[in-house]
Amino acid sequence: MWRVSVLAALMLIVAVGCSDDGSGGSGAACSTPGSTSECFSGAICTNLAGDGNQCLQMCVSQADCPANQNCNGIANTNLKSCQPG
């Protein structure tokens, strides 16, 4: 019985750790702005002034982003991501 409980707990940890918390992306560090290969599906490496490069949710328009974020361009690309307001 304890094995089932341990397995269930591990599955919950993985699910929570991999879920999008609505913040527009995981905020994981990345190397190349405009690249999607380092980020989870639907996110793109974004250069944030003072905060380095982070994986953030891709967007096309403001409607794609949470209320506290703006759909802004990524330097040297024609792509956009949901960035802190």
SULHU-V925983 format. One record per residue. N is the residue number from 1. PSI is psi in degrees with one decimal (none if undefined). Layout:
<<N:PSI> <N:PSI>>
This chain:
<<1:-39.2> <2:-28.2> <3:-38.7> <4:-41.6> <5:-42.7> <6:-44.3> <7:-43.0> <8:-41.6> <9:-42.6> <10:-40.3> <11:-38.8> <12:-42.6> <13:-44.7> <14:-44.1> <15:-43.9> <16:-41.7> <17:-26.7> <18:-3.3> <19:154.7> <20:125.0> <21:11.4> <22:4.3> <23:2.6> <24:3.0> <25:171.5> <26:-23.9> <27:10.4> <28:143.4> <29:147.3> <30:170.5> <31:-40.3> <32:103.6> <33:134.0> <34:-11.4> <35:142.1> <36:-9.8> <37:-23.4> <38:-3.8> <39:162.6> <40:164.7> <41:129.1> <42:1.8> <43:161.1> <44:146.2> <45:124.5> <46:135.2> <47:115.9> <48:125.3> <49:123.3> <50:-12.8> <51:6.3> <52:-158.9> <53:133.1> <54:148.8> <55:122.7> <56:158.2> <57:132.2> <58:152.8> <59:162.0> <60:-36.4> <61:169.1> <62:-31.5> <63:-18.7> <64:-10.2> <65:154.8> <66:161.0> <67:-31.1> <68:12.0> <69:159.7> <70:142.3> <71:98.5> <72:156.4> <73:157.3> <74:127.5> <75:137.5> <76:21.8> <77:173.1> <78:22.7> <79:161.7> <80:157.8> <81:160.2> <82:113.6> <83:153.1> <84:138.2> <85:none>>
